[in-house]
Amino acid sequence: LTNKTLTSPVINTGTFGTSILPTSADGTTLGSTSKEFSDLFLADSSTIQFGNDQDTTLTHTDGTGLTLNSTNKLCFNDTGTYINSNADGDLDLVSDGTNNDAVLITSAGGIKLDANATGGNGVIRLDAADGSVNFNKAGVSYAVLSNVSSDFQIRSAIQDKDLIIKGNDGGATITALTLDMSEAGAATFNNAITSGAVITSG
């Protein structure tokens, strides 16, 4: 058949030699809101190309996964919330949300931050605009690390709860130091205080 129009044909099985083309750019859909296709099978290293100039591509990387080209972004909800890789190959997780949980990572089994990949410098940085890192449990803040006029401040956020420093002594967990917040920070050491300096009382 050459240059023939088939209206609502039903083809049980079809084999196509080269391409299936629409009559014009952006002029044909695959499926509809009520007649969806089921499975889509693509070959190794196949690509899905988006845009009239194919500026965004999703490529099957054989044996590894899917690769989004260049520094293009995988966006959620709007263009201000996305995952992408910058020109240096760094991974960026970005949100322009303004509430306290704009970026929320949830896991029932814990979260691991590993900076020990080959070639990495092994440093984990927590960088906050107000210089503070909050530790919460069930939405309630219990500890805060802060930059206060360039002083490093460790603060217990719950009223009258202590600051406790623990360690490992020969395999046993010990409490080395307790700062009692209900007693204006009174210090209780587990053992002797060894110092070459003069200890004075204010």
C-alpha positions in Angstrom: 0.0 0.0 0.0 1.3 3.4 -0.9 -0.1 6.7 0.4 -3.3 5.1 1.7 -5.3 6.3 4.7 -6.6 3.6 7.0 -9.3 4.8 9.4 -9.5 2.9 12.8 -7.8 -0.2 11.6 -7.1 -3.1 14.0 -3.6 -4.7 13.4 -3.1 -7.8 15.5 0.6 -8.1 14.9 2.7 -5.7 12.8 6.4 -5.7 11.8 7.9 -2.4 10.7 11.1 -2.1 8.8 12.4 1.3 9.6 10.3 4.0 11.3 6.8 4.9 12.4 6.3 8.6 11.7 3.5 11.1 12.5 2.0 13.2 9.7 3.6 16.3 11.3 5.7 17.3 14.3 3.7 17.1 17.5 0.8 15.8 15.6 0.3 12.2 16.8 -0.1 10.5 20.2 0.6 7.0 21.3 -2.5 5.8 23.2 -5.1 8.0 24.9 -6.5 8.7 28.4 -8.8 5.7 28.0 -6.7 3.4 25.8 -3.3 3.0 27.3 -0.5 0.9 26.0 0.8 -1.8 28.4 4.6 -2.5 28.3 7.3 -0.8 26.3 10.4 -2.7 25.4 13.6 -0.9 24.3 16.9 -2.3 23.2 20.3 -1.9 24.9 21.7 1.6 24.8 18.4 3.0 23.4 17.4 6.6 24.0 14.2 8.6 24.5 14.7 12.1 23.1 12.6 15.1 24.2 12.0 18.4 22.5 11.9 19.6 18.9 15.7 19.9 19.0 16.2 16.8 21.1 17.9 18.8 23.8 17.0 16.4 26.6 17.7 12.7 26.3 17.3 9.7 28.6 19.7 6.9 27.6 19.8 3.3 28.7 23.3 2.7 30.0 23.7 -1.1 29.6 24.1 -2.9 32.9 23.9 0.3 34.9 20.7 2.2 34.6 19.4 5.3 32.9 21.4 8.4 32.2 20.1 12.0 31.8 22.3 14.0 29.4 24.5 17.0 30.2 23.4 19.1 33.2 19.6 18.7 32.5 17.4 18.4 35.5 14.9 15.9 36.8 12.2 18.2 38.2 9.4 17.6 40.7 6.3 19.7 40.9 8.0 22.7 39.3 11.4 23.8 38.0 12.6 24.9 41.4 12.7 21.4 42.9 15.1 19.1 41.0 18.0 16.6 40.9 20.8 17.2 38.5 24.6 16.9 38.0 26.6 20.1 37.5 29.4 20.7 35.0 31.9 19.3 37.6 30.0 16.0 37.9 28.7 16.9 41.4 25.2 15.8 42.3 22.8 18.5 43.4 19.5 18.0 45.2 17.8 21.4 45.1 14.6 22.8 46.4 13.4 26.4 46.4 10.8 25.6 49.1 10.9 27.9 52.2 9.4 25.7 55.0 11.6 23.9 57.4 11.2 20.6 55.6 11.7 21.8 52.0 14.1 18.9 51.5 13.0 15.8 53.4 14.8 12.4 53.2 12.9 9.6 55.0 14.1 6.1 55.7 12.9 3.4 58.1 16.3 1.8 58.2 18.6 4.9 58.7 20.5 7.2 56.3 24.2 6.9 55.5 26.3 9.8 54.2 29.5 8.3 52.7 32.2 10.6 51.5 34.8 8.0 51.0 34.4 7.3 47.3 37.6 6.8 45.3 39.1 10.2 44.5 37.0 12.0 47.1 38.4 14.0 50.0 36.2 12.2 52.5 34.7 15.4 54.0 31.0 15.8 54.9 29.9 19.4 55.2 26.7 20.7 56.8 26.2 24.2 55.6 23.2 26.2 56.8 22.4 29.8 56.0 21.8 30.7 59.6 24.9 28.7 60.8 22.8 26.2 62.8 22.2 22.4 62.6 19.2 21.2 64.5 18.7 17.6 65.7 15.1 16.6 66.0 13.1 13.6 67.3 9.5 13.2 66.2 9.6 16.9 65.1 10.9 18.2 68.4 14.3 19.8 68.6 16.6 18.4 71.3 20.0 19.7 70.3 21.5 22.5 68.2 25.0 23.1 66.8 25.4 26.8 66.0 27.8 29.5 64.9 27.3 32.4 67.3 29.6 35.3 66.4 32.1 32.8 65.1 31.9 30.8 68.4 31.0 27.1 68.0 28.0 26.5 70.3 26.6 23.2 71.4 23.1 23.6 73.0 20.7 21.2 74.6 17.3 22.5 73.4 15.0 20.7 75.9 14.5 22.4 79.3 16.6 21.0 82.1 18.0 18.2 80.0 21.8 17.5 80.4 24.7 17.5 78.0 26.4 14.1 78.4 29.7 13.0 76.9 30.2 9.2 76.6 33.0 7.1 75.3 34.3 3.6 75.0 36.7 2.3 77.7 38.0 -1.1 76.9 34.8 -2.1 75.2 32.5 -0.7 77.8 30.4 2.4 77.4 31.2 5.0 80.1 29.9 8.5 80.9 33.0 10.7 80.9 31.2 14.0 81.7 27.8 15.3 82.5 26.8 18.9 82.4 23.6 19.4 84.5 21.4 21.9 82.8 19.0 22.0 85.8 21.9 23.1 87.9 23.3 25.9 85.7 25.6 23.5 83.9 27.2 21.9 87.0 29.9 19.5 85.7 30.3 15.9 87.0 33.4 14.1 85.8 33.5 10.3 85.9 37.1 10.3 87.0 40.1 12.5 87.9 40.7 15.8 86.1 44.3 15.9 84.9 45.6 19.3 83.9 48.9 21.1 83.7 47.0 24.4 84.0 45.8 26.2 87.1 42.1 25.6 87.7 40.4 28.6 89.2 36.9 29.3 90.4 35.0 32.4 89.4 
